[in-house]
């Protein structure tokens, strides 16, 4: 095992004045990594991790040889790994800022010997704005983001006009932006923010939810929400 000082640097999702990202973040770093997760970060990050270079697009997306799908906020990677396992012909990029989640995902990716998954520890807004080439993604998936339910925290919700603009630019024509939430007020917020976009159209019709598509696995987080009586809403938008 490498000593802690020799661990490969996993970039913290920090910002700078010239980053161009929103100054209000949609996340708060929390949680402690277990020993197994830290070991996975030490051992497997260089294989499965991607680290964007300042001012440069991700090389994997410059001329992708297979459809690329990005999931933002993968948690422990449960949905990402299930989708990648079921779709080996596509490249799956998982974006997460919490080290425990990344460590757990790395353990599962390695155990399954998946070759079509890469992880990024990066602010999603900055990533889409500065490191994802226009039209390079076949899909963007945002499942159960933090709803920030208190009114004074609504500005922290990741679904904001600038974020939607970045997603639309990153999607190839015909590409899909798929969102899911178990917080009905956030679903209404998503619709209000996304529907005015001229680049995206709701596949179910203006303002309408879609049935859960077969590619989205039901996660433990979703099951917990259903057990609490929450209504799960799926929204699918297509790049015109």
NORVENWO-V111926 format. One record per residue. N is the residue number from 0. RES is the residue in one letter. SS is DSSP state (2 for helix, 1 for strand, 0 for the rest). Layout:
[[N,RES,SS] [N,RES,SS]]
This chain:
[[0,X,0] [1,X,0] [2,X,0] [3,X,2] [4,X,2] [5,X,2] [6,X,0] [7,X,0] [8,X,0] [9,X,0] [10,X,0] [11,X,0] [12,X,0] [13,X,0] [14,X,0] [15,X,0] [16,X,0] [17,X,0] [18,X,0] [19,X,0] [20,X,0] [21,X,0] [22,X,0] [23,X,0] [24,X,0] [25,X,0] [26,X,0] [27,X,0] [28,X,0] [29,X,0] [30,X,0] [31,X,0] [32,X,0] [33,X,0] [34,X,2] [35,X,2] [36,X,2] [37,X,2] [38,X,2] [39,X,2] [40,X,2] [41,X,2] [42,X,2] [43,X,2] [44,X,2] [45,X,2] [46,X,2] [47,X,2] [48,X,1] [49,X,1] [50,X,0] [51,X,0] [52,X,0] [53,X,0] [54,X,0] [55,X,0] [56,X,0] [57,X,0] [58,X,2] [59,X,2] [60,X,2] [61,X,2] [62,X,0] [63,X,0] [64,X,0] [65,X,0] [66,X,0] [67,X,1] [68,X,1] [69,X,1] [70,X,1] [71,X,1] [72,X,0] [73,X,0] [74,X,0] [75,X,0] [76,X,0] [77,X,2] [78,X,2] [79,X,2] [80,X,2] [81,X,2] [82,X,2] [83,X,2] [84,X,2] [85,X,2] [86,X,0] [87,X,0] [88,X,0] [89,X,0] [90,X,1] [91,X,1] [92,X,1] [93,X,1] [94,X,1] [95,X,0] [96,X,0] [97,X,0] [98,X,2] [99,X,2] [100,X,2] [101,X,2] [102,X,2] [103,X,2] [104,X,2] [105,X,2] [106,X,2] [107,X,2] [108,X,2] [109,X,2] [110,X,2] [111,X,2] [112,X,0] [113,X,0] [114,X,0] [115,X,0] [116,X,1] [117,X,1] [118,X,1] [119,X,1] [120,X,0] [121,X,0] [122,X,0] [123,X,2] [124,X,2] [125,X,2] [126,X,2] [127,X,2] [128,X,2] [129,X,2] [130,X,0] [131,X,0] [132,X,0] [133,X,0] [134,X,0] [135,X,0] [136,X,1] [137,X,1] [138,X,1] [139,X,1] [140,X,1] [141,X,1] [142,X,1] [143,X,0] [144,X,0] [145,X,0] [146,X,0] [147,X,0] [148,X,0] [149,X,0] [150,X,2] [151,X,2] [152,X,2] [153,X,2] [154,X,2] [155,X,2] [156,X,0] [157,X,0] [158,X,0] [159,X,0] [160,X,2] [161,X,2] [162,X,2] [163,X,2] [164,X,2] [165,X,2] [166,X,2] [167,X,2] [168,X,2] [169,X,2] [170,X,1] [171,X,1] [172,X,1] [173,X,1] [174,X,1] [175,X,1] [176,X,1] [177,X,1] [178,X,1] [179,X,1] [180,X,1] [181,X,0] [182,X,0] [183,X,2] [184,X,2] [185,X,2] [186,X,2] [187,X,2] [188,X,2] [189,X,2] [190,X,2] [191,X,2] [192,X,2] [193,X,2] [194,X,0] [195,X,0] [196,X,0] [197,X,0] [198,X,0] [199,X,1] [200,X,1] [201,X,1] [202,X,0] [203,X,0] [204,X,0] [205,X,0] [206,X,0] [207,X,0] [208,X,0] [209,X,1] [210,X,0] [211,X,0] [212,X,0] [213,X,0] [214,X,0] [215,X,0] [216,X,0] [217,X,0] [218,X,0] [219,X,2] [220,X,2] [221,X,2] [222,X,2] [223,X,2] [224,X,2] [225,X,2] [226,X,2] [227,X,0] [228,X,0] [229,X,0] [230,X,0] [231,X,0] [232,X,1] [233,X,1] [234,X,1] [235,X,1] [236,X,1] [237,X,1] [238,X,1] [239,X,0]]
